[in-house]
Every structure is written in C-alpha cells, then in structure tokens.
Amino acid sequence: MQQKQVADALWSLFDDPTLLPPLGARALLAHLGRAKKYLPLLPLMGKPLGRVLEQHGLTRFDPLMTYLNSVCQITVQASAAEAEAPFALASMDYYFRGARHIEGGIGQLAAALCGAIAQQGGEVRLAEKVTQVRREDDCWVARTRRGEIRARKVLLNLLPQTVAQLLGQSFKALDARAARVEESWGAAMLYVAIPAGLPRHLELVLDPARPFLEGNHLFCSIEGGGTATISTHVRAPREAGPRMPRIHAAMEQTLQALAPAELGRDLRSLTLTASPRTFARFTGRPFGYVGGVPRRAGLRNYRDLLPAEVARDLWLVGDSVFPGQSTLAVALGGVKAAERALR
C-alpha cells in the first residue's frame, strides 16, 4: 500500500507537465487539491529505501531485493540500500508505467523531435559542433564549425563540465552539478546480431550477492529486426580502460549463463563492443558518463527543482538536472526550461 501511494503521487506528475516547477497559480491550486496524496511522501524524504525495507522486514527476501537492486540501478542509478526512498518506490512501477518500445528504433524518436522543431518554425542543424559560447551585449553568441549563431536565450543539453568549457569559465551552479556527475557511471556495451524476432527486454543478474555492475548485471534490449543492445554499469569511467576486457568477458559470461539461446551462443563473431571511451567519442560526454545523476538518499535531491539557469538567459537541460534520467524526464525538463525562458 505504501509503495502504491508513493508511485501514484509521483507518476501522476509526469502525466501533466504543468504540475512540475516552475508553478503557476493554476498548478499551485491543483497541488493544494492533491495535498492529501503527497502526505505519504513526507516521512520518506531524505531516507534510503533500504531503511524503509528494514522497517517492513523485507531485506532478507532475496527475490525482492534482486528485483529492487536491478530496477533501482537502471532508473535512479543507485542500489536499493542507498537510493532515495520516494524515487525508488516510484521506480518499482517502471516496467508497468514508464517502459515503451519505439517501432523502428530510437532513431525514429530523434527524427520525430527534429520534425516537430521544424513544424514550429525552428531550424535543426546537424554536424555543426559548437566550440564556444560567449555573452556579447544583450545576446549570446555560439561559435560553430560553420560560423556564429546569435540568440537572446540559450538552452544547452550538455553536461555541466562541457558547459563550463564552452563558456571558458565556471559558475557555482555548474560546479555543484559537475561534482554530482562525477559520482555517476559509464557504460560497457555489447551489440549482438541475432535471428529476427519479437522485441523484448531482459534484465539479467548472475550473482545477486555482488554489486550490480560491470557484467554482473545486464540490461538487454532486443529489437525485432535482429539486433540486441546489452549494457552494464561501469564505475569510475575515466579510469575504466584497463578493466574493459574483463568487463566485456563478464558480460559474455552472464549472457552464456542466463540469456535465451539466441543471445547465449557463440558471441565472438557476431558482436561489437563499446566502452566509456566510445561514448566520449561519439556523444561528446566527458569521459563517457552516461545515464543520470545517482539519486542517493538525501534532501539535496529536492533543492534543484527549478530549471537550471546558469547565467542570465542561459539554461542547462538534460539528465543532469531535474527531473533527471529517461527520455520522458529529459523531455519534461526541456519543456519546463523552455517555458521559463519564454516568460
């Protein structure tokens, strides 16, 4: 009952973006009307999920703990023992409320977003990397590979470390967020060619007594066209290079032990690998940091609920700011920052 109350209260916020900060008069009235639904959250704020489970006598029920460690690791980016309780309890519904499969692959979503921008009169420029952002008079100037772009207001979908590099200086808000990104993860990947079949998702854990990292815990997305994308969390990605052969071998071991036959057979002739260095190269994320900032227990999770205005008319969006990781969360965060910028 407690988990359902928390999940119902928090998931409903994603159904109506107006209920997320910044809040107008109508949203404040709506929250007042829903105040009773939020009461179960109050005693849980700042408390780790592990402590809540202890109070219910559930920490020794191994099947539940395996499930919770798995779902917490891929959603709030922390183990069940240390995850912020309200976020973790809501994430327990992840497979039933938040998971979706995009026909044709994630590239279809990117194409749809670009099309939506064009329909609203915007312009999408690809392969035009920004190398500097500076303030000039009453606007911002972005230097790109193909010249300069001027804008009164700018939203940067980048990690705070990259924003500081573009600006040539840092700000207090950026420094604090960059420190939290340093606590997050990299990823090791296997891309496997398999016989075509129905799309599905698997989560595999070889040894529940070990940390759910570096090949012991895998998340597999199987596309209908005959490819599988398999990932695992990697600690300290900037130092992960020497560990990558061992991590990829551990991933193959877990697949061989637990995966369906089309994934667990001889992988070597059918597989491409990737590491944090791969992500750094192709996505531009420093040292290959992926996913969102870990939501470990603490009241600091609630300090940065407003869109992150780094400097006047310059906002940070993406998975390092509220509401955090996932396509839905990042999209909602971008919407709220855009609303703030347009006011």
C-alpha positions as CSV (number, residue, x, y, z in Angstrom):
1,M,0.0,0.0,0.0
2,Q,2.8,2.5,0.9
3,Q,4.6,1.8,-2.4
4,K,1.4,2.3,-4.4
5,Q,0.6,5.6,-2.6
6,V,4.1,6.9,-3.5
7,A,4.0,5.7,-7.0
8,D,0.5,7.1,-7.7
9,A,1.5,10.5,-6.3
10,L,4.8,10.8,-8.3
11,W,3.9,9.2,-11.6
12,S,0.9,11.5,-12.0
13,L,3.2,14.5,-12.1
14,F,4.7,13.2,-15.3
15,D,1.2,12.9,-16.8
16,D,0.7,16.7,-16.5
17,P,3.8,18.8,-17.1
18,T,2.1,21.9,-15.6
19,L,2.4,20.2,-12.2
20,L,6.2,20.4,-12.3
21,P,8.2,23.5,-11.3
22,P,8.1,26.4,-12.1
23,L,4.5,26.5,-11.0
24,G,1.8,29.0,-12.0
25,A,-1.3,29.9,-10.0
26,R,-3.4,27.1,-11.5
27,A,-0.7,24.5,-10.7
28,L,-0.4,25.7,-7.1
29,L,-4.2,25.3,-6.7
30,A,-4.0,21.8,-8.2
31,H,-1.3,20.8,-5.8
32,L,-3.3,22.1,-2.9
33,G,-6.2,19.9,-4.0
34,R,-3.8,17.0,-4.2
35,A,-2.1,17.6,-0.9
36,K,-3.5,14.5,0.8
37,K,-1.9,12.4,-1.9
38,Y,1.6,13.8,-1.0
39,L,1.4,13.1,2.7
40,P,2.8,9.6,2.4
41,L,6.0,11.2,0.8
42,L,6.9,13.4,3.8
43,P,8.2,10.7,6.2
44,L,10.3,9.2,3.4
45,M,12.1,12.2,2.1
46,G,15.8,12.0,2.7
47,K,15.6,8.4,3.7
48,P,17.2,5.4,1.8
49,L,15.0,2.7,0.5
50,G,17.0,0.1,2.5
51,R,15.8,1.6,5.8
52,V,12.1,1.5,4.6
53,L,12.5,-2.1,3.6
54,E,14.0,-2.9,7.0
55,Q,11.0,-1.4,8.7
56,H,8.8,-3.8,6.8
57,G,11.1,-6.8,7.4
58,L,11.8,-7.3,3.7
59,T,15.6,-7.0,3.4
60,R,16.1,-10.8,3.7
61,F,13.7,-11.7,1.0
62,D,16.3,-12.3,-1.8
63,P,14.0,-12.3,-4.8
64,L,12.5,-8.9,-3.9
65,M,16.0,-7.5,-3.2
66,T,17.3,-8.7,-6.6
67,Y,14.4,-7.1,-8.3
68,L,14.8,-3.8,-6.4
69,N,18.5,-3.6,-6.9
70,S,18.0,-4.2,-10.6
71,V,15.3,-1.6,-11.1
72,C,17.0,1.0,-8.9
73,Q,20.3,0.6,-10.7
74,I,18.8,1.4,-14.2
75,T,16.4,4.1,-13.0
76,V,17.7,6.1,-10.0
77,Q,21.3,4.9,-10.7
78,A,21.9,3.6,-7.2
79,S,21.5,0.4,-5.2
80,A,18.3,-0.2,-3.3
81,A,20.1,0.2,0.0
82,E,21.2,3.8,-0.8
83,A,18.5,5.1,-3.2
84,E,16.3,8.0,-2.1
85,A,13.1,6.2,-1.0
86,P,10.4,8.2,-2.8
87,F,12.1,7.9,-6.1
88,A,13.0,4.3,-5.6
89,L,9.4,3.3,-4.6
90,A,8.0,5.1,-7.6
91,S,10.6,3.4,-9.8
92,M,9.3,0.0,-8.8
93,D,6.4,0.6,-11.3
94,Y,8.9,1.4,-14.1
95,Y,8.1,-1.7,-16.1
96,F,4.4,-1.1,-15.9
97,R,4.1,2.6,-16.4
98,G,7.3,4.0,-17.9
99,A,8.8,1.5,-20.3
100,R,8.0,1.8,-24.0
101,H,9.3,0.3,-27.2
102,I,9.7,2.6,-30.2
103,E,9.0,0.9,-33.5
104,G,12.0,1.3,-35.8
105,G,14.4,2.1,-33.0
106,I,15.3,5.2,-31.0
107,G,16.4,7.0,-34.2
108,Q,12.7,7.3,-35.0
109,L,12.2,9.4,-31.9
110,A,15.1,11.7,-32.8
111,A,13.6,12.2,-36.3
112,A,10.2,12.9,-34.8
113,L,11.7,15.5,-32.5
114,C,13.5,17.2,-35.3
115,G,10.4,17.2,-37.4
116,A,8.4,18.8,-34.5
117,I,11.0,21.6,-34.2
118,A,10.8,22.3,-38.0
119,Q,6.9,22.4,-37.8
120,Q,7.1,25.1,-35.2
121,G,9.3,27.2,-37.4
122,G,12.7,26.1,-35.9
123,E,15.8,25.0,-37.7
124,V,17.8,21.9,-36.9
125,R,21.5,21.9,-37.8
126,L,23.3,18.6,-37.8
127,A,27.1,18.0,-37.7
128,E,27.6,21.6,-36.6
129,K,29.5,21.3,-33.4
130,V,29.5,24.4,-31.0
131,T,33.0,25.2,-29.9
132,Q,32.4,28.4,-27.8
133,V,29.5,30.2,-26.2
134,R,30.0,33.9,-25.1
135,R,28.0,36.8,-23.9
136,E,28.1,39.8,-26.2
137,D,26.0,42.9,-25.5
138,D,22.4,41.7,-25.0
139,C,22.7,38.3,-26.5
140,W,24.6,35.0,-26.6
141,V,26.9,34.1,-29.4
142,A,27.6,30.5,-30.3
143,R,30.7,29.8,-32.4
144,T,30.2,26.7,-34.6
145,R,32.1,24.8,-37.3
146,R,30.2,26.9,-39.9
147,G,30.1,30.3,-38.3
148,E,28.4,32.1,-35.5
149,I,24.8,32.0,-34.3
150,R,23.3,34.8,-32.1
151,A,20.4,34.2,-29.7
152,R,18.8,36.1,-26.9
153,K,18.2,32.9,-24.9
154,V,20.1,29.6,-25.0
155,L,19.3,26.1,-23.7
156,L,22.2,23.7,-23.5
157,N,21.6,20.0,-23.5
158,L,25.1,19.2,-22.2
159,L,26.8,18.0,-19.0
160,P,27.9,20.9,-16.7
161,Q,31.5,20.1,-17.4
162,T,31.1,20.7,-21.1
163,V,29.1,24.0,-20.5
164,A,32.0,25.3,-18.4
165,Q,34.4,24.5,-21.2
166,L,32.2,26.3,-23.8
167,L,31.8,29.4,-21.6
168,G,35.5,29.5,-20.7
169,Q,34.5,29.9,-17.1
170,S,32.5,28.1,-14.4
171,F,29.7,29.2,-12.1
172,K,28.7,27.9,-8.7
173,A,25.7,26.2,-10.0
174,L,27.8,24.4,-12.6
175,D,30.5,23.3,-10.1
176,A,27.9,21.7,-7.8
177,R,26.2,19.8,-10.7
178,A,29.6,18.7,-12.2
179,A,30.6,17.2,-8.8
180,R,27.4,15.1,-8.8
181,V,28.0,14.0,-12.4
182,E,31.4,12.7,-11.2
183,E,29.5,10.3,-8.9
184,S,27.7,8.7,-11.8
185,W,28.5,5.9,-14.2
186,G,29.9,4.9,-17.5
187,A,28.6,2.0,-19.6
188,A,30.1,-1.1,-21.3
189,M,28.1,-2.4,-24.3
190,L,27.7,-5.4,-26.5
191,Y,25.8,-5.1,-29.8
192,V,24.8,-8.5,-30.9
193,A,23.3,-9.8,-34.2
194,I,20.6,-12.4,-33.6
195,P,17.8,-14.0,-35.5
196,A,14.8,-11.7,-36.1
197,G,12.0,-12.0,-33.6
198,L,9.7,-10.0,-31.4
199,P,11.1,-7.1,-29.5
200,R,11.6,-7.6,-25.8
201,H,13.7,-6.5,-22.8
202,L,15.7,-8.6,-20.4
203,E,17.4,-7.9,-17.1
204,L,20.0,-10.5,-16.1
205,V,21.8,-10.8,-12.7
206,L,24.5,-13.5,-12.4
207,D,25.2,-13.2,-8.7
208,P,22.7,-11.2,-6.5
209,A,25.2,-11.0,-3.7
210,R,27.7,-8.9,-5.8
211,P,27.3,-5.3,-6.9
212,F,25.0,-4.9,-9.9
213,L,27.9,-3.5,-12.0
214,E,30.5,-4.4,-14.6
215,G,29.0,-7.5,-16.2
216,N,27.2,-9.0,-13.2
217,H,24.0,-7.1,-14.1
218,L,22.9,-6.6,-17.7
219,F,20.1,-4.8,-19.3
220,C,19.2,-6.2,-22.8
221,S,17.0,-4.5,-25.4
222,I,16.2,-6.9,-28.3
223,E,14.9,-5.2,-31.4
224,G,12.5,-7.0,-33.7
225,G,14.9,-6.7,-36.7
226,G,17.6,-9.0,-35.3
227,T,19.8,-6.9,-33.1
228,A,20.3,-6.8,-29.3
229,T,21.8,-3.9,-27.3
230,I,23.3,-5.1,-24.0
231,S,24.6,-2.7,-21.3
232,T,26.2,-2.8,-17.9
233,H,27.2,0.0,-15.5
234,V,30.9,0.9,-15.2
235,R,32.3,2.6,-12.1
236,A,34.8,5.5,-12.4
237,P,34.6,5.7,-16.3
238,R,37.6,7.9,-16.7
239,E,39.8,5.1,-15.3
240,A,37.9,2.2,-16.8
241,G,40.2,1.5,-19.8
242,P,42.3,-1.3,-18.3
243,R,39.2,-3.0,-16.9
244,M,37.3,-3.2,-20.2
245,P,38.5,-6.7,-21.4
246,R,37.5,-8.2,-18.0
247,I,34.1,-6.3,-18.0
248,H,33.2,-7.5,-21.6
249,A,34.2,-11.0,-20.6
250,A,32.0,-10.9,-17.6
251,M,29.1,-9.7,-19.7
252,E,29.6,-12.6,-22.0
253,Q,29.7,-15.0,-19.0
254,T,26.4,-13.6,-17.7
255,L,24.8,-14.0,-21.2
256,Q,26.0,-17.5,-21.6
257,A,24.6,-18.5,-18.2
258,L,21.2,-16.7,-18.2
259,A,20.2,-15.4,-21.7
260,P,18.0,-17.1,-24.2
261,A,19.8,-19.3,-26.7
262,E,19.9,-16.6,-29.5
263,L,22.0,-14.4,-27.1
264,G,23.9,-17.0,-25.2
265,R,25.6,-18.9,-28.1
266,D,29.0,-18.1,-29.6
267,L,29.1,-14.3,-29.5
268,R,32.5,-13.5,-30.7
269,S,31.8,-13.5,-34.5
270,L,28.5,-11.6,-34.0
271,T,29.3,-8.9,-31.5
272,L,30.6,-5.3,-31.4
273,T,31.7,-3.8,-28.1
274,A,31.7,-0.3,-26.7
275,S,33.2,1.3,-23.6
276,P,33.0,4.7,-21.8
277,R,35.7,5.9,-24.3
278,T,33.3,5.0,-27.2
279,F,30.6,7.2,-25.6
280,A,33.0,10.0,-25.0
281,R,34.0,9.9,-28.7
282,F,30.6,9.7,-30.3
283,T,28.4,11.6,-27.8
284,G,30.8,14.2,-26.6
285,R,30.1,13.4,-22.9
286,P,33.3,13.8,-20.9
287,F,34.9,10.5,-20.0
288,G,31.8,8.7,-21.3
289,Y,29.5,9.5,-18.4
290,V,26.0,8.1,-19.2
291,G,22.7,8.0,-17.5
292,G,21.6,10.5,-14.9
293,V,23.0,11.6,-11.6
294,P,22.5,8.9,-8.9
295,R,19.6,9.7,-6.7
296,R,21.1,8.5,-3.4
297,A,19.3,9.3,-0.2
298,G,19.4,12.9,0.9
299,L,17.4,16.1,0.9
300,R,19.7,17.6,-1.7
301,N,17.5,15.8,-4.3
302,Y,14.8,18.4,-3.7
303,R,17.0,21.6,-3.8
304,D,17.2,21.9,-7.5
305,L,13.6,21.5,-8.7
306,L,13.5,24.7,-10.8
307,P,15.1,24.9,-14.3
308,A,18.8,25.4,-14.0
309,E,19.6,29.0,-15.2
310,V,23.4,29.0,-15.3
311,A,23.7,32.7,-16.3
312,R,21.3,35.3,-17.5
313,D,19.2,33.8,-20.3
314,L,21.3,30.6,-20.4
315,W,19.7,27.3,-19.1
316,L,21.1,23.8,-18.6
317,V,18.8,20.9,-19.6
318,G,19.3,17.2,-19.9
319,D,19.7,14.3,-17.5
320,S,21.9,16.1,-15.0
321,V,19.1,18.5,-14.0
322,F,15.6,17.9,-12.6
323,P,13.7,15.6,-13.2
324,G,16.7,13.6,-14.3
325,Q,17.2,10.5,-16.4
326,S,14.9,8.9,-19.0
327,T,13.5,10.1,-22.3
328,L,10.3,11.3,-20.6
329,A,12.1,13.1,-17.7
330,V,14.6,14.9,-20.0
331,A,11.8,15.9,-22.4
332,L,9.7,17.3,-19.5
333,G,12.8,19.1,-18.1
334,G,13.3,20.7,-21.5
335,V,9.7,21.8,-21.7
336,K,9.8,23.5,-18.3
337,A,13.1,25.3,-19.1
338,A,11.7,26.5,-22.4
339,E,8.6,27.8,-20.6
340,R,10.8,29.6,-18.2
341,A,12.9,31.1,-21.0
342,L,9.8,32.3,-22.9
343,R,8.3,34.2,-19.9
